[in-house]
């Protein structure tokens, strides 16, 4: 038996009309704006010394806000990088880079004892709120 072959024609509107899209894109569009606003809001709540504020971008400030909020109770943040990235609404690689930069600037310290998990200690990041 021969396979059933149907010729596929390209739509007149171009490639964009040809690709399948979600049924209601109005529900997915605002999500990006909310995520960006959340990162900016987190970054706006961070207070750091004035000599290092020019060296930190919005992503780094959002990471510092997450670390500050987590370390508020015990003085140390034991969240994994993936969880910090999720709460700051950025990727893991940018989160790692922000943690390295903050450590090199002396804003945080990283402790790792044998047999225990890594802990980030907040040194000089405070809150505006």
C-alpha positions in Angstrom: 0.0 0.0 0.0 1.4 3.4 -0.9 1.7 6.1 1.8 -0.8 8.9 1.8 1.1 12.1 0.8 -0.4 15.6 1.2 1.4 18.5 -0.4 2.2 21.3 2.1 1.9 24.8 0.8 3.4 27.8 2.5 0.8 30.3 3.8 0.6 33.7 2.2 1.4 35.6 5.5 5.0 34.3 5.8 6.9 32.1 8.2 5.4 33.7 11.3 1.9 32.6 10.4 3.1 29.1 9.6 4.6 28.4 13.0 2.1 27.1 15.6 1.4 29.5 18.4 -0.4 29.4 21.7 -4.1 29.9 21.5 -4.2 33.0 23.7 -0.9 34.9 23.7 -2.4 37.7 25.8 -2.0 35.5 28.9 1.7 34.8 28.3 2.9 38.3 27.3 2.5 40.1 30.7 4.5 37.3 32.4 7.8 38.7 31.0 7.0 42.2 32.2 6.1 40.9 35.7 9.4 38.9 35.9 11.4 41.9 34.8 9.6 44.2 37.3 10.3 41.7 40.0 14.0 41.7 39.3 14.1 45.5 39.2 12.1 45.7 42.4 14.5 43.3 44.2 17.5 45.4 42.9 15.9 48.6 44.1 15.6 47.3 47.7 19.3 46.7 48.0 21.6 49.2 49.8 25.4 48.7 49.2 28.3 51.0 49.8 28.5 53.9 47.3 32.0 52.9 46.0 30.7 49.6 44.6 27.3 50.5 43.4 28.6 51.4 39.9 30.1 47.9 39.6 26.9 46.0 40.1 24.1 45.6 37.5 20.4 44.9 38.1 21.0 41.1 38.0 23.7 41.3 40.7 21.6 43.5 42.9 18.7 41.1 42.6 21.0 38.2 43.7 22.2 40.2 46.6 18.6 40.9 47.6 17.8 37.2 47.6 20.9 36.5 49.7 20.1 39.3 52.1 16.5 38.2 52.6 17.5 34.6 53.2 20.3 35.5 55.5 18.2 37.9 57.5 17.2 35.3 60.2 20.4 33.3 60.7 23.1 35.5 59.1 23.8 33.0 56.4 22.2 31.9 53.2 22.4 28.1 52.4 20.2 28.2 49.3 21.7 26.4 46.2 22.6 28.6 43.2 19.6 27.3 41.3 17.2 28.4 44.0 18.8 31.9 44.2 18.6 32.2 40.5 14.9 31.2 40.5 14.0 33.8 43.2 16.1 36.5 41.5 14.5 35.7 38.1 17.8 35.2 36.3 19.9 32.3 35.0 22.3 30.2 37.0 25.4 31.4 35.2 24.6 35.0 35.9 23.9 34.1 39.5 27.2 32.4 39.9 29.0 35.4 38.3 27.1 37.8 40.6 28.1 35.8 43.6 31.7 35.8 42.6 31.7 39.5 41.9 30.0 40.3 45.3 32.6 38.1 47.0 35.5 39.8 45.3 34.1 43.2 46.3 33.7 42.1 49.9 29.9 42.4 50.1 29.5 38.7 51.0 31.7 35.9 52.2 31.5 32.2 51.3 32.1 29.5 53.9 32.5 25.9 53.1 33.5 23.5 55.8 34.2 19.8 55.0 31.1 17.7 55.3 28.7 20.7 55.3 27.0 22.7 52.6 28.2 26.0 51.3 27.0 29.1 53.2 27.0 32.7 52.0 27.4 35.3 54.7 26.0 38.8 54.3 28.7 41.4 55.2 27.4 44.8 54.1 24.2 44.4 52.1 21.2 46.0 53.8 17.6 46.8 52.9 15.9 50.1 51.9 12.6 48.9 53.2 
